[in-house]
Amino acid sequence: MNAARTLILIPALNEEESIYRVVREAREVLPDFDVLVVDDCSGDDTANRARGAGARVLRLPCHLGLGGCVQAGYALAFELGYQTVVRIDGDGQHDPRDIPRLLERLRSSGCEMVIGVRAKGGAGFQTSLIRKAGISFFKLLLRPILGRPVADPTSGFVAVNRRALEVFSSTFPLEYPEIETLVVLQRRRFRFEEVPCAMRPRMAGRSSITAIRSVYYVLHVLLGVFVNVLRFDGRPRRT
Amino acid sequence: MQLLLNLLTGFGIFLFLVVLRSLRREHIRVEHSVSWLAASVALIAISLLVPLIDPGARTAGMSRASELSDALLFIVFAIALWIGYRSSRVASELKDMNITLTQRVAILEFQIRQLHEKEQARS
């Protein structure tokens, strides 16, 4: 594991209450890793608090949404020559102590992306029933498309290697990217693996996906998956 | 029937003036305004010309006077839908370009900041 070539990427929007602790924790657990916070034009003090905690900050001049924000981070990481990028959320749900396991799996499996998924029945914060239902729906939908089961397609805790980084820096879903990303990977004949992790409750703030938005979320992601399936060059590969 | 045609004429003139005003205030680009201006002119022309060409329509075998105007209205509606679709395509292309530009600007600002910090560290 070459820390100098690995970047911890944290997309953030109005996370001033949690970003300092998230960055500090990541730097304490993995002091040799660079930490980049991509601030999606927050209206609060997110950028300064992230800098204060020791992160480098890529501040977007306009709000682009999660996909555009993450893609900007991937593009910068690719330009700066990083070999691997680990994306964690800015609300503290992902434990940086799990990052070495993700990177080890990325290296040992030779796949392009590793997803940290909520451990089944394990310790840690469990998600709401509505979200569980949504995850189950998308698991069913994705299984025939990906040719394999996926435990949590909505997880934002991912590690990618340079091949995936190159693709994502130019092609990345713009809104609610997690699920569509899997289909983008499949289109490129890339592989992904999953590593069970303990998720934690948010340190502060609320999820941007409210009850009404969750309906839009499902429709948007369904359409995005459908469009990506239409773009398949050939049959999806079974892994 | 006449009331509908008058309303259409009024709407056509209103649309034409709104597009012109938007053009003058640079709220809409010239290339995007052309199709809207054409549609408003077509709307005005159709609503004014229907009474004139009505006898011709009857000669052409249309039993009701309103059939021709119904057909023309359908055409205007189809044109409006097409313009709406084209506008969505243009807006999508512009949004894509805006995202790319925003990301490039952010990355360049980041790199400039890094250079400044290195300079300061040296001096």
Contacts between the chains, C-beta under 8 A, distances in Angstrom:
chain1	res1	chain2	res2	distance
A	56	B	110	7.5
A	56	B	114	7.8
A	57	B	110	7.8
A	58	B	106	5.5
A	58	B	107	6.9
A	58	B	110	4.9
A	59	B	106	6.2
A	59	B	109	7.1
A	59	B	110	7.8
A	60	B	102	5.7
A	60	B	103	7.3
A	60	B	106	4.8
A	61	B	102	5.9
A	61	B	105	5.6
A	61	B	106	6.3
A	61	B	109	7.8
A	62	B	98	7.2
A	62	B	102	4.8
A	64	B	99	5.7
A	64	B	102	5.9
A	64	B	103	7.5
A	68	B	99	5.0
A	68	B	102	7.3
A	68	B	103	6.9
A	71	B	103	6.8
A	72	B	102	7.7
A	72	B	103	4.2
A	72	B	106	5.7
A	72	B	107	6.9
A	75	B	103	5.9
A	75	B	107	6.4
A	76	B	107	5.1
A	76	B	110	6.5
A	79	B	107	6.9
A	174	B	99	7.0
